[in-house]
Amino acid sequence: MSKLVDARGLSCPQPVIKTLNAIKTADESEIVVLVDTDTAKENVARAAKSKGWNEIDIKEEQDGYRITISKEG
Protein backbone atom coordinates (compact mmCIF):
# COMPACT_ATOMS: atom_id res chain seq x y z
CA MET A 1 0.00 0.00 0.00
CA SER A 2 1.22 3.51 -0.70
CA LYS A 3 0.75 6.81 1.07
CA LEU A 4 -1.00 9.58 -0.88
CA VAL A 5 0.03 13.25 -0.79
CA ASP A 6 -2.39 15.55 -2.60
CA ALA A 7 -0.54 18.80 -3.26
CA ARG A 8 -2.68 19.99 -6.17
CA GLY A 9 -3.54 23.66 -6.02
CA LEU A 10 -0.60 24.49 -3.76
CA SER A 11 2.22 26.75 -4.85
CA CYS A 12 5.87 25.95 -4.23
CA PRO A 13 7.35 25.19 -1.82
CA GLN A 14 4.19 23.65 -0.29
CA PRO A 15 4.19 20.46 -2.45
CA VAL A 16 7.84 19.85 -1.55
CA ILE A 17 7.20 20.45 2.17
CA LYS A 18 4.20 18.08 2.14
CA THR A 19 6.26 15.44 0.34
CA LEU A 20 9.21 15.75 2.75
CA ASN A 21 6.83 15.49 5.72
CA ALA A 22 5.33 12.33 4.21
CA ILE A 23 8.82 10.89 3.70
CA LYS A 24 9.71 11.62 7.35
CA THR A 25 6.62 9.82 8.66
CA ALA A 26 6.29 7.10 6.02
CA ASP A 27 5.73 3.54 7.15
CA GLU A 28 5.17 2.64 3.52
CA SER A 29 7.96 2.11 1.02
CA GLU A 30 6.02 3.96 -1.66
CA ILE A 31 4.44 7.43 -1.76
CA VAL A 32 2.18 8.84 -4.48
CA VAL A 33 2.29 12.63 -4.82
CA LEU A 34 -0.33 14.56 -6.83
CA VAL A 35 0.74 17.95 -8.19
CA ASP A 36 -0.66 20.25 -10.87
CA THR A 37 2.35 22.14 -12.25
CA ASP A 38 5.57 21.26 -14.04
CA THR A 39 7.57 23.19 -11.45
CA ALA A 40 6.05 21.24 -8.57
CA LYS A 41 6.66 17.97 -10.43
CA GLU A 42 10.36 18.75 -10.90
CA ASN A 43 10.84 20.08 -7.35
CA VAL A 44 9.09 17.13 -5.68
CA ALA A 45 11.13 14.61 -7.68
CA ARG A 46 14.38 16.42 -6.83
CA ALA A 47 13.51 16.69 -3.11
CA ALA A 48 12.58 13.01 -2.90
CA LYS A 49 15.87 12.01 -4.55
CA SER A 50 17.82 14.14 -2.06
CA LYS A 51 16.24 12.08 0.76
CA GLY A 52 17.16 8.73 -0.80
CA TRP A 53 13.85 8.06 -2.54
CA ASN A 54 13.63 7.10 -6.21
CA GLU A 55 11.12 8.44 -8.67
CA ILE A 56 9.65 5.28 -10.17
CA ASP A 57 6.83 6.73 -12.24
CA ILE A 58 5.39 10.05 -13.38
CA LYS A 59 2.02 9.95 -15.10
CA GLU A 60 0.37 12.96 -16.67
CA GLU A 61 -3.27 13.19 -15.67
CA GLN A 62 -6.13 15.51 -16.57
CA ASP A 63 -5.45 17.80 -13.64
CA GLY A 64 -1.68 17.47 -13.30
CA TYR A 65 0.80 14.72 -12.49
CA ARG A 66 0.89 11.58 -10.37
CA ILE A 67 4.42 11.02 -9.09
CA THR A 68 5.24 7.68 -7.50
CA ILE A 69 8.38 7.57 -5.38
CA SER A 70 9.93 4.60 -3.65
CA LYS A 71 12.38 4.20 -0.80
CA GLU A 72 15.80 2.89 -1.82
CA GLY A 73 16.80 -0.53 -0.56
N, CA, C and O atoms as CSV, one atom per row, in Angstrom:
chain,resi,resn,atom,element,x,y,z
A,1,MET,N,N,0.846,-1.189,0.000
A,1,MET,CA,C,0.000,0.000,0.000
A,1,MET,C,C,0.892,1.253,0.000
A,1,MET,O,O,1.979,1.255,0.578
A,2,SER,N,N,0.424,2.286,-0.640
A,2,SER,CA,C,1.221,3.506,-0.704
A,2,SER,C,C,0.493,4.652,-0.012
A,2,SER,O,O,-0.732,4.664,0.105
A,3,LYS,N,N,1.275,5.591,0.431
A,3,LYS,CA,C,0.751,6.806,1.067
A,3,LYS,C,C,0.448,7.816,-0.033
A,3,LYS,O,O,1.178,7.887,-1.022
A,4,LEU,N,N,-0.615,8.596,0.125
A,4,LEU,CA,C,-0.999,9.580,-0.877
A,4,LEU,C,C,-0.817,10.988,-0.328
A,4,LEU,O,O,-1.275,11.307,0.769
A,5,VAL,N,N,-0.135,11.831,-1.114
A,5,VAL,CA,C,0.028,13.249,-0.787
A,5,VAL,C,C,-0.627,14.037,-1.907
A,5,VAL,O,O,-0.162,14.003,-3.046
A,6,ASP,N,N,-1.700,14.745,-1.594
A,6,ASP,CA,C,-2.388,15.550,-2.598
A,6,ASP,C,C,-1.949,16.996,-2.434
A,6,ASP,O,O,-2.386,17.695,-1.519
A,7,ALA,N,N,-1.074,17.434,-3.341
A,7,ALA,CA,C,-0.543,18.800,-3.261
A,7,ALA,C,C,-1.046,19.651,-4.428
A,7,ALA,O,O,-0.462,20.687,-4.744
A,8,ARG,N,N,-2.126,19.211,-5.061
A,8,ARG,CA,C,-2.684,19.992,-6.166
A,8,ARG,C,C,-3.243,21.304,-5.636
A,8,ARG,O,O,-3.844,21.359,-4.563
A,9,GLY,N,N,-3.031,22.349,-6.408
A,9,GLY,CA,C,-3.544,23.661,-6.017
A,9,GLY,C,C,-2.632,24.430,-5.082
A,9,GLY,O,O,-2.924,25.574,-4.734
A,10,LEU,N,N,-1.537,23.821,-4.675
A,10,LEU,CA,C,-0.596,24.485,-3.765
A,10,LEU,C,C,0.577,25.032,-4.566
A,10,LEU,O,O,1.033,24.407,-5.523
A,11,SER,N,N,1.060,26.198,-4.169
A,11,SER,CA,C,2.223,26.748,-4.854
A,11,SER,C,C,3.489,26.358,-4.103
A,11,SER,O,O,3.465,26.107,-2.898
A,12,CYS,N,N,4.590,26.313,-4.836
A,12,CYS,CA,C,5.871,25.950,-4.229
A,12,CYS,C,C,6.232,26.977,-3.165
A,12,CYS,O,O,6.008,28.173,-3.354
A,13,PRO,N,N,6.785,26.521,-2.057
A,13,PRO,CA,C,7.352,25.193,-1.820
A,13,PRO,C,C,6.401,24.216,-1.122
A,13,PRO,O,O,6.856,23.172,-0.655
A,14,GLN,N,N,5.120,24.508,-1.036
A,14,GLN,CA,C,4.190,23.646,-0.292
A,14,GLN,C,C,4.194,22.180,-0.745
A,14,GLN,O,O,4.231,21.296,0.111
A,15,PRO,N,N,4.157,21.880,-2.057
A,15,PRO,CA,C,4.193,20.460,-2.448
A,15,PRO,C,C,5.458,19.743,-1.978
A,15,PRO,O,O,5.409,18.576,-1.590
A,16,VAL,N,N,6.584,20.443,-2.014
A,16,VAL,CA,C,7.842,19.851,-1.550
A,16,VAL,C,C,7.788,19.615,-0.043
A,16,VAL,O,O,8.194,18.554,0.430
A,17,ILE,N,N,7.296,20.581,0.707
A,17,ILE,CA,C,7.198,20.450,2.169
A,17,ILE,C,C,6.278,19.285,2.538
A,17,ILE,O,O,6.605,18.489,3.418
A,18,LYS,N,N,5.130,19.186,1.866
A,18,LYS,CA,C,4.201,18.079,2.143
A,18,LYS,C,C,4.842,16.734,1.816
A,18,LYS,O,O,4.659,15.760,2.547
A,19,THR,N,N,5.594,16.682,0.721
A,19,THR,CA,C,6.261,15.437,0.336
A,19,THR,C,C,7.335,15.067,1.358
A,19,THR,O,O,7.419,13.911,1.774
A,20,LEU,N,N,8.151,16.032,1.762
A,20,LEU,CA,C,9.207,15.751,2.746
A,20,LEU,C,C,8.619,15.324,4.092
A,20,LEU,O,O,9.183,14.460,4.763
A,21,ASN,N,N,7.499,15.914,4.489
A,21,ASN,CA,C,6.827,15.490,5.724
A,21,ASN,C,C,6.329,14.053,5.605
A,21,ASN,O,O,6.425,13.275,6.554
A,22,ALA,N,N,5.796,13.705,4.433
A,22,ALA,CA,C,5.328,12.332,4.208
A,22,ALA,C,C,6.494,11.349,4.247
A,22,ALA,O,O,6.362,10.251,4.787
A,23,ILE,N,N,7.631,11.738,3.681
A,23,ILE,CA,C,8.816,10.886,3.705
A,23,ILE,C,C,9.273,10.659,5.145
A,23,ILE,O,O,9.625,9.540,5.519
A,24,LYS,N,N,9.268,11.720,5.948
A,24,LYS,CA,C,9.709,11.617,7.349
A,24,LYS,C,C,8.847,10.648,8.146
A,24,LYS,O,O,9.354,9.936,9.012
A,25,THR,N,N,7.553,10.617,7.861
A,25,THR,CA,C,6.624,9.823,8.661
A,25,THR,C,C,6.167,8.549,7.963
A,25,THR,O,O,5.272,7.862,8.454
A,26,ALA,N,N,6.769,8.230,6.826
A,26,ALA,CA,C,6.287,7.101,6.019
A,26,ALA,C,C,6.600,5.757,6.658
A,26,ALA,O,O,7.742,5.465,7.010
A,27,ASP,N,N,5.554,4.944,6.799
A,27,ASP,CA,C,5.727,3.541,7.145
A,27,ASP,C,C,5.782,2.729,5.857
A,27,ASP,O,O,6.322,1.624,5.820
A,28,GLU,N,N,5.215,3.299,4.813
A,28,GLU,CA,C,5.169,2.645,3.518
A,28,GLU,C,C,6.489,2.838,2.781
A,28,GLU,O,O,7.250,3.758,3.079
A,29,SER,N,N,6.749,1.965,1.822
A,29,SER,CA,C,7.964,2.114,1.021
A,29,SER,C,C,7.670,2.845,-0.278
A,29,SER,O,O,8.554,3.030,-1.114
A,30,GLU,N,N,6.405,3.262,-0.442
A,30,GLU,CA,C,6.023,3.962,-1.661
A,30,GLU,C,C,5.081,5.117,-1.306
A,30,GLU,O,O,4.191,4.977,-0.466
A,31,ILE,N,N,5.298,6.252,-1.961
A,31,ILE,CA,C,4.441,7.426,-1.762
A,31,ILE,C,C,4.005,7.920,-3.132
A,31,ILE,O,O,4.809,7.996,-4.061
A,32,VAL,N,N,2.721,8.255,-3.250
A,32,VAL,CA,C,2.182,8.840,-4.478
A,32,VAL,C,C,1.902,10.307,-4.184
A,32,VAL,O,O,1.193,10.633,-3.232
A,33,VAL,N,N,2.464,11.192,-5.008
A,33,VAL,CA,C,2.288,12.633,-4.825
A,33,VAL,C,C,1.534,13.184,-6.031
A,33,VAL,O,O,1.925,12.952,-7.175
A,34,LEU,N,N,0.446,13.920,-5.766
A,34,LEU,CA,C,-0.330,14.555,-6.831
A,34,LEU,C,C,0.001,16.037,-6.861
A,34,LEU,O,O,-0.126,16.727,-5.849
A,35,VAL,N,N,0.427,16.527,-8.020
A,35,VAL,CA,C,0.736,17.949,-8.195
A,35,VAL,C,C,0.101,18.421,-9.502
A,35,VAL,O,O,-0.293,17.610,-10.340
A,36,ASP,N,N,0.007,19.744,-9.665
A,36,ASP,CA,C,-0.659,20.250,-10.866
A,36,ASP,C,C,0.180,21.206,-11.701
A,36,ASP,O,O,-0.348,21.862,-12.599
A,37,THR,N,N,1.483,21.297,-11.422
A,37,THR,CA,C,2.345,22.142,-12.251
A,37,THR,C,C,3.656,21.413,-12.562
A,37,THR,O,O,4.089,20.524,-11.829
A,38,ASP,N,N,4.271,21.822,-13.676
A,38,ASP,CA,C,5.573,21.261,-14.044
A,38,ASP,C,C,6.626,21.569,-12.992
A,38,ASP,O,O,7.454,20.719,-12.665
A,39,THR,N,N,6.593,22.780,-12.465
A,39,THR,CA,C,7.569,23.193,-11.452
A,39,THR,C,C,7.463,22.307,-10.214
A,39,THR,O,O,8.474,21.826,-9.703
A,40,ALA,N,N,6.257,22.094,-9.741
A,40,ALA,CA,C,6.053,21.240,-8.567
A,40,ALA,C,C,6.516,19.814,-8.851
A,40,ALA,O,O,7.115,19.171,-7.989
A,41,LYS,N,N,6.241,19.324,-10.045
A,41,LYS,CA,C,6.660,17.973,-10.432
A,41,LYS,C,C,8.176,17.842,-10.324
A,41,LYS,O,O,8.683,16.897,-9.720
A,42,GLU,N,N,8.894,18.795,-10.914
A,42,GLU,CA,C,10.357,18.751,-10.895
A,42,GLU,C,C,10.902,18.892,-9.473
A,42,GLU,O,O,11.809,18.159,-9.081
A,43,ASN,N,N,10.357,19.824,-8.710
A,43,ASN,CA,C,10.844,20.079,-7.349
A,43,ASN,C,C,10.584,18.905,-6.411
A,43,ASN,O,O,11.437,18.567,-5.591
A,44,VAL,N,N,9.416,18.284,-6.525
A,44,VAL,CA,C,9.092,17.127,-5.683
A,44,VAL,C,C,10.025,15.963,-6.008
A,44,VAL,O,O,10.544,15.311,-5.102
A,45,ALA,N,N,10.239,15.701,-7.295
A,45,ALA,CA,C,11.134,14.606,-7.684
A,45,ALA,C,C,12.554,14.843,-7.177
A,45,ALA,O,O,13.208,13.917,-6.696
A,46,ARG,N,N,13.025,16.073,-7.284
A,46,ARG,CA,C,14.377,16.422,-6.826
A,46,ARG,C,C,14.489,16.282,-5.304
A,46,ARG,O,O,15.475,15.744,-4.800
A,47,ALA,N,N,13.486,16.763,-4.581
A,47,ALA,CA,C,13.508,16.688,-3.112
A,47,ALA,C,C,13.481,15.238,-2.642
A,47,ALA,O,O,14.195,14.869,-1.710
A,48,ALA,N,N,12.665,14.424,-3.284
A,48,ALA,CA,C,12.584,13.006,-2.901
A,48,ALA,C,C,13.930,12.323,-3.117
A,48,ALA,O,O,14.387,11.555,-2.271
A,49,LYS,N,N,14.556,12.608,-4.247
A,49,LYS,CA,C,15.868,12.007,-4.550
A,49,LYS,C,C,16.909,12.416,-3.513
A,49,LYS,O,O,17.763,11.613,-3.136
A,50,SER,N,N,16.841,13.664,-3.052
A,50,SER,CA,C,17.815,14.141,-2.063
A,50,SER,C,C,17.660,13.426,-0.720
A,50,SER,O,O,18.583,13.425,0.094
A,51,LYS,N,N,16.495,12.818,-0.490
A,51,LYS,CA,C,16.244,12.083,0.757
A,51,LYS,C,C,16.385,10.577,0.577
A,51,LYS,O,O,16.021,9.804,1.463
A,52,GLY,N,N,16.921,10.160,-0.583
A,52,GLY,CA,C,17.158,8.734,-0.802
A,52,GLY,C,C,15.963,7.985,-1.357
A,52,GLY,O,O,15.906,6.758,-1.273
A,53,TRP,N,N,15.017,8.700,-1.916
A,53,TRP,CA,C,13.850,8.063,-2.538
A,53,TRP,C,C,14.001,8.157,-4.052
A,53,TRP,O,O,14.515,9.149,-4.570
A,54,ASN,N,N,13.555,7.132,-4.754
A,54,ASN,CA,C,13.635,7.103,-6.213
A,54,ASN,C,C,12.289,7.417,-6.830
A,54,ASN,O,O,11.247,6.960,-6.360
A,55,GLU,N,N,12.329,8.196,-7.879
A,55,GLU,CA,C,11.119,8.438,-8.671
A,55,GLU,C,C,10.950,7.202,-9.545
A,55,GLU,O,O,11.817,6.893,-10.362
A,56,ILE,N,N,9.833,6.491,-9.375
A,56,ILE,CA,C,9.655,5.282,-10.174
A,56,ILE,C,C,8.635,5.469,-11.291
A,56,ILE,O,O,8.592,4.680,-12.235
A,57,ASP,N,N,7.816,6.510,-11.184
A,57,ASP,CA,C,6.834,6.733,-12.236
A,57,ASP,C,C,6.280,8.150,-12.156
A,57,ASP,O,O,6.023,8.666,-11.068
A,58,ILE,N,N,6.100,8.767,-13.305
A,58,ILE,CA,C,5.390,10.048,-13.384
A,58,ILE,C,C,4.358,9.903,-14.488
A,58,ILE,O,O,4.701,9.672,-15.648
A,59,LYS,N,N,3.093,10.041,-14.118
A,59,LYS,CA,C,2.016,9.947,-15.097
A,59,LYS,C,C,1.337,11.300,-15.217
A,59,LYS,O,O,1.017,11.937,-14.214
A,60,GLU,N,N,1.121,11.732,-16.450
A,60,GLU,CA,C,0.374,12.963,-16.670
A,60,GLU,C,C,-1.107,12.617,-16.597
A,60,GLU,O,O,-1.569,11.671,-17.235
A,61,GLU,N,N,-1.839,13.393,-15.816
A,61,GLU,CA,C,-3.272,13.185,-15.667
A,61,GLU,C,C,-3.997,14.441,-16.112
A,61,GLU,O,O,-3.370,15.453,-16.423
A,62,GLN,N,N,-5.323,14.371,-16.140
A,62,GLN,CA,C,-6.131,15.506,-16.570
A,62,GLN,C,C,-5.813,16.773,-15.796
A,62,GLN,O,O,-5.730,17.859,-16.370
A,63,ASP,N,N,-5.636,16.628,-14.503
A,63,ASP,CA,C,-5.450,17.803,-13.642
A,63,ASP,C,C,-4.036,17.925,-13.096
A,63,ASP,O,O,-3.832,18.561,-12.062
A,64,GLY,N,N,-3.058,17.330,-13.766
A,64,GLY,CA,C,-1.675,17.469,-13.299
A,64,GLY,C,C,-0.870,16.207,-13.478
A,64,GLY,O,O,-0.921,15.558,-14.523
A,65,TYR,N,N,-0.113,15.863,-12.429
A,65,TYR,CA,C,0.799,14.719,-12.493
A,65,TYR,C,C,0.645,13.855,-11.252
A,65,TYR,O,O,0.356,14.343,-10.160
A,66,ARG,N,N,0.848,12.553,-11.452
A,66,ARG,CA,C,0.888,11.578,-10.366
A,66,ARG,C,C,2.315,11.066,-10.318
A,66,ARG,O,O,2.766,10.374,-11.231
A,67,ILE,N,N,3.027,11.410,-9.247
A,67,ILE,CA,C,4.422,11.022,-9.091
A,67,ILE,C,C,4.483,9.908,-8.060
A,67,ILE,O,O,4.009,10.067,-6.935
A,68,THR,N,N,5.065,8.787,-8.442
A,68,THR,CA,C,5.239,7.683,-7.503
A,68,THR,C,C,6.716,7.604,-7.154
A,68,THR,O,O,7.573,7.484,-8.029
A,69,ILE,N,N,6.998,7.672,-5.853
A,69,ILE,CA,C,8.381,7.573,-5.382
A,69,ILE,C,C,8.503,6.372,-4.464
A,69,ILE,O,O,7.538,5.967,-3.816
A,70,SER,N,N,9.689,5.813,-4.418
A,70,SER,CA,C,9.930,4.601,-3.650
A,70,SER,C,C,11.215,4.731,-2.852
A,70,SER,O,O,12.190,5.330,-3.305
A,71,LYS,N,N,11.200,4.163,-1.666
A,71,LYS,CA,C,12.377,4.199,-0.800
A,71,LYS,C,C,13.441,3.263,-1.339
A,71,LYS,O,O,13.141,2.133,-1.726
A,72,GLU,N,N,14.691,3.730,-1.368
A,72,GLU,CA,C,15.801,2.887,-1.819
A,72,GLU,C,C,16.008,1.733,-0.855
A,72,GLU,O,O,15.762,1.854,0.345
A,73,GLY,N,N,16.462,0.620,-1.395
A,73,GLY,CA,C,16.796,-0.525,-0.558
A,73,GLY,C,C,15.656,-1.305,-0.238
A,73,GLY,O,O,15.772,-2.310,0.464
